[in-house]
Amino acid sequence: MSEETILWGSFSLFVVGMLALDLGVFHRKSHSVSIKEALTWTAVWIALAMLFNLFVYYYFDKEEAIEFFTAYVVEKSLSIDNIFVIIMIFSYFRVPDAYQHKVLFWGIFGALVMRVIFIFAGIELIHKFHWLIYVFGGFLIVTGARMIFGDDKPMNPEKNPVVKLVRKIFPVTDSFEGDKFFVKRDHKLWATPLFIVVMLIEATDLIFAVDSIPAIISISENPFIVYTSNVFAILGLRSLYFALAGIEKYFAYLKYGLATILAFVGFKMLIADFYKIPIEISLIIISFLLVISMIASVLVKKK
């Protein structure tokens, strides 16, 4: 067995073990997650990510460690925007607090599978068709511009193609059936609104992955660094959601910081063949943009 296989296998076992521990032990019964519990788990996931970053430093080198940390910060930042969309979905469908953790668990499990496919496909495409780096770079700049200048239209999940598709395939119950995704009625399988919510969250993450994966690939082309930084950011998404839910109104200017980060990363990809911006400089710029947008949001809200 090669060293690389052991590395990937060990990390996969770690992820599976943490997911099993999370759902099978700490959240075996559906319950409302308190802010204290959410902040505790958020701190646990961040601490685990930093410990893993230390491992990357000693196993690889300083350059790879900085790449991991930068990719983690970018993915974590972009996931905050994802959280605000999830808040809107939960609010629209009036998902009870006790069921939200289970929904997020399965939503994130699906996200992890999709990220593996996206990451390996993206890196392989760039290696085979180098010109795609300009396509990805331009796409990120356009996405950033849309976030800044686009209209904030109110969300209507019922018009989402995913919701329409689920309703075509399954009959859907009018109300929740506990924390179940499916129930049997009159010898027929019925989907519950909770299943629709999971599918919407999966679709939302797919859309966000289209933005975030090219952004992370611009930071590192090492599949292990790209994937592990993504996984740690995603695994902490549930606890971060419960910590941030209800205070999203205090981050009105965060989207401008995220949009600028995407535009910067896109610009970095476009000039990569002419000048490679040092990873340390990228980390400083990305952190600065994120912090400034959050400070601006808090100060303006106070006024």
C-alpha positions in Angstrom: 0.0 0.0 0.0 1.5 3.3 -1.0 2.0 6.3 1.3 -0.5 8.4 -0.6 -3.1 5.7 -0.3 -2.6 5.5 3.5 -2.9 9.3 3.7 -6.2 9.4 1.8 -7.5 6.3 3.5 -6.7 7.6 7.0 -8.3 11.0 6.3 -11.5 9.3 4.9 -11.7 7.1 8.0 -11.4 10.2 10.1 -14.3 11.9 8.3 -16.5 8.9 8.5 -15.7 8.5 12.2 -16.5 12.1 13.0 -19.8 12.0 11.0 -20.8 8.7 12.8 -19.8 10.2 16.2 -21.8 13.4 15.4 -25.0 11.8 14.3 -24.8 8.5 16.2 -23.7 9.7 19.6 -24.0 13.5 20.1 -27.1 14.0 18.0 -28.8 10.6 18.1 -32.1 12.3 19.1 -33.5 15.3 17.3 -33.3 18.4 19.5 -32.9 22.1 19.2 -29.3 23.1 19.1 -28.5 25.9 21.6 -26.1 28.7 20.8 -23.7 27.4 23.4 -23.6 24.0 21.9 -23.2 25.5 18.4 -20.3 27.7 19.5 -18.7 24.7 21.3 -18.8 22.6 18.1 -17.7 25.5 16.0 -14.6 25.8 18.2 -14.0 22.0 18.0 -14.1 22.0 14.2 -11.8 25.0 13.9 -9.4 23.5 16.4 -9.4 20.2 14.5 -8.7 22.1 11.3 -5.8 24.0 12.8 -4.3 20.7 14.2 -4.6 19.2 10.8 -2.9 22.3 9.4 0.0 21.6 11.8 0.2 18.1 10.4 0.3 19.4 6.9 3.2 21.7 7.9 5.3 18.8 9.3 4.2 16.2 6.7 4.5 18.4 3.6 6.1 21.9 4.1 5.4 25.5 5.0 4.1 26.3 1.5 1.5 23.6 1.6 0.5 24.5 5.2 -0.2 28.1 4.1 -2.1 26.9 1.0 -4.3 24.7 3.3 -5.0 27.6 5.7 -5.7 30.1 2.9 -8.0 27.6 1.1 -9.8 26.9 4.5 -10.3 30.6 5.1 -11.8 31.1 1.6 -14.1 28.1 1.8 -15.2 29.0 5.3 -15.9 32.6 4.2 -17.9 31.5 1.2 -19.8 29.0 3.3 -21.2 31.9 5.4 -23.0 33.1 2.4 -24.3 29.6 1.9 -25.6 29.6 5.5 -27.7 32.7 4.9 -29.4 30.9 2.0 -30.0 27.9 4.2 -31.6 30.2 6.8 -34.0 31.5 4.2 -34.9 27.9 3.1 -35.5 26.8 6.7 -37.6 30.0 7.3 -39.7 29.5 4.2 -40.6 25.9 5.0 -40.8 26.6 8.7 -38.6 23.7 9.6 -38.7 23.0 13.4 -35.4 23.7 15.2 -35.3 20.1 16.4 -35.1 18.7 12.8 -32.6 21.2 11.4 -29.5 19.4 12.4 -30.5 16.1 10.7 -31.3 18.0 7.5 -28.0 19.7 7.6 -26.2 16.4 8.3 -27.5 14.7 5.2 -27.1 17.9 3.2 -23.5 18.1 4.1 -22.9 14.4 3.5 -24.1 14.8 0.0 -21.9 18.0 -0.4 -18.8 16.0 0.6 -19.5 13.5 -2.2 -20.1 16.2 -4.8 -16.9 18.1 -3.7 -14.8 15.0 -4.4 -16.1 14.8 -7.9 -15.8 18.6 -8.5 -12.2 18.8 -7.1 -10.7 15.9 -9.1 -12.6 16.9 -12.3 -11.5 20.5 -12.0 -7.8 19.8 -11.3 -7.7 17.2 -14.1 -9.4 19.6 -16.6 -6.9 22.4 -15.8 -4.0 20.0 -16.2 -5.3 18.7 -19.6 -6.7 22.0 -20.8 -4.7 24.8 -19.2 -6.7 27.5 -21.0 -9.6 26.6 -18.7 -7.8 28.5 -15.9 -8.8 31.7 -17.8 -12.4 30.5 -18.1 -12.5 29.8 -14.3 -10.8 33.2 -13.5 -13.3 35.1 -15.7 -16.2 33.2 -14.2 -15.2 34.2 -10.7 -14.8 37.8 -11.6 -18.3 37.9 -13.2 -19.7 36.1 -10.2 -18.2 38.6 -7.9 -19.6 41.5 -10.0 -23.1 39.9 -9.9 -23.0 39.6 -6.2 -22.2 43.3 -5.9 -24.4 44.8 -8.6 -27.1 42.1 -8.9 -30.6 42.6 -7.5 -31.5 40.9 -4.2 -34.7 39.2 -5.4 -36.8 37.5 -2.7 -36.4 33.8 -2.7 -39.3 31.5 -3.7 -38.2 27.9 -3.3 -41.5 26.6 -4.7 -40.4 27.8 -8.2 -37.0 26.0 -7.9 -36.6 23.2 -10.5 -35.5 20.8 -7.8 -38.7 21.3 -5.9 -40.8 20.8 -9.0 -38.8 17.6 -9.9 -39.4 16.1 -6.5 -43.1 16.9 -6.6 -43.3 15.1 -10.0 -41.5 12.0 -8.8 -43.2 11.7 -5.4 -46.4 12.7 -3.8 -45.5 15.1 -1.0 -47.3 15.3 2.4 -48.8 18.5 3.5 -47.0 18.6 6.8 -43.8 17.2 8.5 -43.9 13.6 9.7 -41.5 14.0 12.6 -37.9 14.0 11.3 -38.7 11.5 8.6 -37.9 12.1 4.9 -40.4 9.5 3.6 -43.6 7.8 4.9 -45.8 5.1 3.5 -49.5 5.8 3.0 -52.0 3.6 1.1 -49.1 1.4 0.0 -47.4 4.4 -1.7 -44.2 6.1 -0.8 -44.7 9.8 0.1 -41.9 12.4 0.5 -42.2 14.9 3.3 -41.4 18.6 3.1 -38.2 17.7 5.0 -36.9 15.7 2.0 -37.6 18.7 -0.2 -35.6 20.9 2.1 -32.6 18.4 1.9 -32.7 18.5 -1.9 -32.8 22.3 -1.9 -29.8 22.4 0.4 -27.9 20.0 -1.9 -28.8 22.1 -4.9 -27.7 25.2 -3.1 -24.3 23.7 -2.2 -23.9 22.5 -5.8 -24.3 26.2 -7.0 -21.8 27.4 -4.3 -19.3 24.7 -5.2 -19.2 26.0 -8.8 -17.8 29.3 -7.3 -15.7 27.9 -4.5 -13.9 25.0 -6.2 -12.2 27.1 -8.9 -11.3 29.6 -6.2 -9.6 26.9 -4.1 -7.9 25.4 -7.1 -6.3 28.8 -7.8 -4.7 28.6 -4.3 -3.4 25.0 -4.6 -3.5 22.3 -7.2 -2.7 19.6 -4.7 -5.9 17.5 -4.6 -5.3 16.4 -1.0 -4.9 20.1 0.2 -7.9 21.2 -1.8 -10.1 18.4 -0.6 -9.1 18.4 3.1 -9.5 22.2 3.4 -13.0 21.9 1.8 -14.0 19.0 4.1 -13.0 20.8 7.3 -14.9 24.0 6.2 -18.0 21.9 5.3 -17.9 19.7 8.4 -18.1 22.9 10.6 -20.9 24.3 8.5 -23.7 22.9 10.7 -22.4 24.2 14.0 -21.6 27.6 12.3 -25.2 27.7 11.0 -26.7 27.4 14.5 -24.2 29.9 15.8 -25.0 32.5 13.1 -28.8 31.9 12.6 -30.6 35.0 13.7 -27.7 37.4 13.4 -27.3 37.4 9.6 -28.9 40.8 9.6 -25.7 42.1 11.2 -23.6 41.2 8.2 -25.1 43.3 5.5 -21.8 44.1 3.9 -20.3 40.6 4.1 -21.5 39.8 0.6 -19.4 42.7 -0.8 -16.3 41.3 1.0 -17.0 37.8 -0.4 -17.6 39.2 -3.9 -14.3 41.1 -3.8 -12.5 37.9 -2.6 -14.0 36.0 -5.6 -12.9 38.8 -8.0 -9.4 38.8 -6.5 -9.1 35.0 -6.8 -10.3 35.2 -10.4 -7.8 38.0 -11.2 -5.1 35.8 -9.6 -6.0 33.0 -12.0 -6.0 35.2 -15.0 -2.4 36.5 -14.4 -1.0 33.2 -13.1 1.0 32.5 -16.3 2.6 36.0 -16.1 2.9 36.6 -12.4 2.2 34.2 -9.5 1.0 36.2 -6.4 2.7 34.6 -3.4 0.4 32.6 -1.2 1.3 34.7 1.9 0.1 37.8 0.1 -3.1 36.1 -1.0 -3.8 35.1 2.5 -3.3 38.6 3.8 -5.5 40.2 1.1 -8.3 37.6 1.6 -8.2 38.0 5.4 -8.2 41.8 5.1 -11.2 41.9 2.8 -13.2 39.5 5.0 -12.4 41.3 8.3 -13.1 44.8 6.8 -16.5 43.7 5.4 -17.5 42.2 8.8 -16.3 45.3 10.7 -18.2 47.6 8.3 -21.4 45.6 8.7 -21.2 45.8 12.5 -20.4 49.6 12.6 -23.1 50.5 10.1 -25.6 48.4 11.9 -24.8 50.2 15.2 -25.3 53.6 13.5 
